[in-house]
Amino acid sequence: MPDHDLETLRKRIGESKTVVEGFAVEAGKVAEFVSSLGDESMIYRDPDAAADSGLRAVPAPVTFVRTSVFPRYRTSDNGKDPVFDLGFDPRYELHAEQEYDIERPVYVGDVLTGEATLTDVYQREGTDTLLTFAVEAIEYRDDTDSSVLTERMTFVETLPERES
């Protein structure tokens, strides 16, 4: 059995903390990122190509915000995923799902702050396994405090059930 119980974890739903500060979306980093993806589109490299596509600036791919896990952007007390220490055994912890809700594109020149919130915790019975799920959301806001996007991550602990 885990060293946490579901009711204790449920009481933490809604817990929030700032986990990313000063996340500068830089042209060179966006170009490196899209190159690593094999994307040849010039909208990620050239302001004129972005403008010709109807964008106000060079955009970053949605998944670019994952680079905010780099230590230079993380707040001093938080350098890991998942953000909330839920007592999961790392030997049995998996990243189960990732999704994004987009308010507007992330653009080169944006400086973002990320506020993480524990949004859900639940359990399911598996075959000889107790699955405990935790859902975290990080809302990224720009320097005008406008929401840009929210990233949701689901983590699961797959503990083998002990025999009674």
C-alpha positions in Angstrom: 0.0 0.0 0.0 1.3 3.5 -0.7 2.4 5.8 2.0 -0.6 8.0 1.2 -4.3 7.4 1.2 -6.7 8.7 -1.3 -8.6 11.0 1.1 -5.4 12.7 2.1 -4.5 13.3 -1.5 -8.0 14.5 -2.4 -7.6 17.2 0.3 -4.7 18.6 -1.7 -6.8 19.2 -4.8 -6.7 22.9 -5.6 -3.2 23.3 -4.1 -1.2 25.7 -6.4 2.2 27.2 -6.6 4.3 29.2 -9.1 6.8 26.8 -10.7 8.1 28.7 -13.8 9.3 32.3 -13.8 10.9 34.4 -16.5 10.4 31.8 -19.2 11.7 33.8 -22.2 10.6 32.5 -25.5 13.8 33.1 -27.6 14.0 32.9 -31.4 17.2 30.8 -31.4 15.7 28.3 -28.9 12.5 28.0 -30.9 14.5 27.4 -34.1 16.6 24.7 -32.3 13.4 23.1 -31.0 11.7 22.8 -34.3 14.9 21.6 -36.0 15.0 18.8 -33.4 11.4 17.9 -34.4 12.4 17.8 -38.1 10.0 20.7 -38.9 11.2 22.7 -41.8 8.4 25.4 -41.7 9.8 28.9 -42.0 7.0 30.3 -39.8 9.1 29.2 -36.8 12.2 30.9 -38.0 11.3 33.9 -40.1 9.1 36.8 -39.0 8.1 37.5 -42.6 6.9 33.9 -43.1 5.0 34.1 -39.8 3.4 37.4 -40.9 2.5 36.0 -44.3 0.7 33.2 -42.4 -1.4 35.7 -40.4 0.6 35.5 -37.2 1.7 38.6 -35.3 5.2 37.1 -34.5 7.2 34.0 -34.9 5.3 31.3 -33.0 6.6 28.4 -30.9 5.2 24.9 -31.2 2.7 24.2 -28.4 5.0 21.6 -26.8 7.8 24.2 -26.6 6.6 25.1 -23.1 8.0 21.7 -21.9 11.4 23.4 -22.1 10.3 25.4 -19.1 11.4 22.4 -17.0 15.0 23.5 -17.5 16.4 24.7 -14.2 16.9 28.3 -15.4 13.1 28.8 -15.5 12.0 26.8 -12.5 11.5 28.4 -9.1 14.1 27.5 -6.6 12.0 25.0 -4.7 10.7 23.2 -7.8 12.9 21.4 -10.4 11.0 18.3 -11.1 8.0 16.6 -12.6 5.6 16.0 -11.2 5.5 19.3 -9.4 3.6 18.1 -6.3 5.2 15.5 -4.0 2.3 13.1 -3.6 4.4 10.3 -2.0 4.4 8.2 -5.2 7.0 5.5 -5.4 9.2 6.6 -8.3 9.8 2.9 -9.2 6.1 2.6 -10.1 5.4 6.1 -11.4 4.5 6.7 -15.0 3.6 9.8 -17.1 0.2 8.7 -18.5 -1.2 11.7 -20.5 -0.3 15.2 -21.7 -2.7 17.7 -23.2 -2.8 21.5 -23.9 -5.6 24.1 -23.8 -4.5 27.0 -26.0 -5.8 30.5 -25.5 -3.4 32.0 -28.1 -0.1 30.9 -29.7 3.1 31.2 -27.7 5.3 33.8 -29.6 9.0 34.6 -29.7 9.4 37.5 -27.2 6.8 36.2 -24.7 8.0 36.0 -21.1 5.9 33.4 -19.3 5.1 32.5 -15.7 3.7 29.1 -14.9 1.3 28.4 -12.0 0.8 24.7 -11.2 -2.4 23.3 -9.6 -3.2 19.8 -8.5 -6.6 19.3 -10.2 -7.6 15.7 -9.6 -6.6 12.5 -7.8 -8.4 9.2 -8.1 -7.7 5.4 -8.0 -8.6 2.5 -10.2 -8.2 -1.2 -9.6 -6.1 -3.0 -12.1 -5.2 -6.7 -12.5 -3.1 -7.3 -9.3 -2.4 -3.5 -9.3 -3.8 -0.4 -7.5 -3.5 2.6 -9.8 -3.4 6.0 -8.3 -3.8 8.9 -10.7 -2.8 12.6 -10.2 -3.6 15.4 -12.6 -1.5 18.6 -12.6 -2.2 21.7 -14.7 0.3 24.4 -15.3 -1.3 27.7 -16.6 1.2 29.8 -18.5 0.6 33.6 -18.4 2.4 36.3 -20.2 3.8 39.6 -18.8 0.4 41.2 -19.1 -1.0 38.4 -16.9 -3.1 37.1 -19.7 -3.5 33.3 -20.0 -1.6 31.8 -22.9 -2.1 28.1 -22.5 -2.6 25.4 -19.9 -0.7 22.2 -19.9 -2.2 19.2 -18.2 -0.2 16.1 -17.1 -1.5 12.9 -15.7 0.8 10.8 -13.6 0.0 7.3 -12.4 1.5 5.1 -9.7 1.1 1.4 -10.5 1.7 -0.3 -7.2 1.3 -4.0 -6.9 -1.4 -4.8 -4.4 -0.1 -6.7 -1.3 -1.8 -9.9 -0.3 -3.6 -9.8 3.0 
